[in-house]
Amino acid sequence: MALAVSAVGWYRGGLEIALIVAITMILIVITGSLIGMSLPFLFSKFKIDPATASAPLITSICDISGVLIYFSVASKILSS
């Protein structure tokens, strides 16, 4: 996914944009996988029904963290 998105970023915005999108895509996929995997276990540890960690909750948390990751990576790369 990162390779395909970085190709589009390179075509439309140049090398910096391609690098930002590729790094961001990799970090967001890893973060989303870790959140989706660990949230039900965390809920069961706190004696909360793991079904509460359903797709809408995980998706919302991943979307929020994804936006934060994107802006962090973009600001670090573009400010240097």
C-alpha positions, 0 to 999 in steps of 0.5 A: 500500500505504501508503495502505491500511495507513494507513487501517486504522491511522487507523481502529484507532489514530488519526492517529499510528499511521496516519502511522507505518504509512504512513511505515514501509511506504514506507521498507520497500518502498524498502529491500527493493527496493534490497536485492533489486536490489543484493545479487546485484551485490554478491555477483558483485563479491566473486566469490560466486555471485549465486544465493546471494542467493536469495529466502530470504536477501533476505527475511530481510535485508528482514524484519530491516531492516523491523523496525528501520525500524518501531521507529525510525520509531515511537520517533521519532514517538511520543517527540515 
